[in-house]
Amino acid sequence: MAARNISPGTVHGAPADLQKALVSARAAHAAWEGITPLARNEWICWIESAIKPETRIRRITRTREELIDGMRRPCCWAGCMHRPHNMRRATLRV
């Protein structure tokens, strides 16, 4: 299989394990490239926020499946803490 470029998010680059999952499913890769950099950033940050390795694997699998199903952002998640409106919330918790 030829290597394909995986576009990054606004803050985060796509990690290797996510890239591998996206390249392995043409529809997921096409959906990934069809969403905005901010939306890609949300998926990446959601995956990277997993603490347990099994949670990270489950989130990568879910990302691939949900992109194929037409979802544009992870469901039921507050969003990337690196986004300006979320950074204020994060600093208030400290």
C-alpha positions in Angstrom: 0.0 0.0 0.0 1.4 3.4 -0.9 1.9 5.9 1.9 -0.7 8.6 2.1 -0.4 12.0 3.8 -2.5 12.4 6.9 -3.4 16.0 7.5 -2.7 17.4 11.1 -5.1 19.2 13.4 -4.7 22.9 14.3 -2.5 22.1 17.4 -1.8 18.4 17.2 -0.2 16.2 14.5 -1.7 12.9 13.8 0.1 10.2 15.9 1.5 7.1 14.0 -1.1 4.7 15.4 -4.0 6.9 14.2 -2.3 7.4 10.8 -2.0 3.6 10.4 -5.7 3.1 11.2 -6.8 5.9 8.8 -4.6 4.6 5.9 -6.0 1.1 6.4 -9.5 2.3 5.6 -9.9 4.4 2.5 -13.3 5.7 3.5 -11.9 6.8 6.9 -9.0 8.5 5.3 -11.2 10.4 2.9 -13.5 11.4 5.7 -10.5 12.6 7.7 -9.3 14.8 4.9 -12.8 16.1 4.4 -13.1 17.6 7.9 -11.7 20.8 9.1 -8.3 21.1 10.9 -10.1 22.0 14.1 -12.3 18.9 13.9 -9.1 16.8 13.2 -7.6 18.4 16.2 -10.5 17.3 18.4 -10.2 13.7 17.3 -6.4 13.7 17.9 -6.6 15.3 21.3 -9.4 12.9 22.3 -7.3 10.0 21.4 -4.2 11.4 23.1 -6.1 12.2 26.3 -6.6 8.5 26.9 -4.7 7.3 30.0 -4.8 3.5 29.5 -3.4 1.9 26.3 -6.6 -0.1 25.8 -8.7 3.1 25.9 -6.4 4.7 23.3 -6.8 1.6 21.1 -10.6 1.7 21.5 -10.7 5.4 20.7 -8.6 5.0 17.5 -10.9 2.2 16.4 -14.0 4.3 17.2 -12.5 7.3 15.4 -12.1 5.2 12.2 -15.6 3.7 12.4 -17.3 7.0 13.3 -15.5 8.9 10.5 -16.8 6.2 8.1 -20.3 6.7 9.5 -20.1 10.4 8.9 -19.3 11.8 12.3 -17.2 14.9 12.2 -16.2 15.2 15.9 -15.9 12.9 18.9 -19.2 12.7 20.7 -19.8 13.6 24.3 -16.4 15.1 24.9 -15.7 18.6 26.3 -13.1 19.3 23.6 -9.4 19.9 23.3 -7.9 21.7 26.3 -5.5 23.4 24.0 -8.3 25.5 22.4 -8.4 29.0 23.9 -12.0 28.8 25.3 -11.1 25.5 27.1 -7.7 26.7 28.4 -9.4 29.2 30.7 -11.6 26.4 32.1 -8.5 24.2 32.7 -6.6 26.9 34.5 -9.6 27.5 36.8 -9.5 23.9 38.0 -5.9 24.2 39.2 
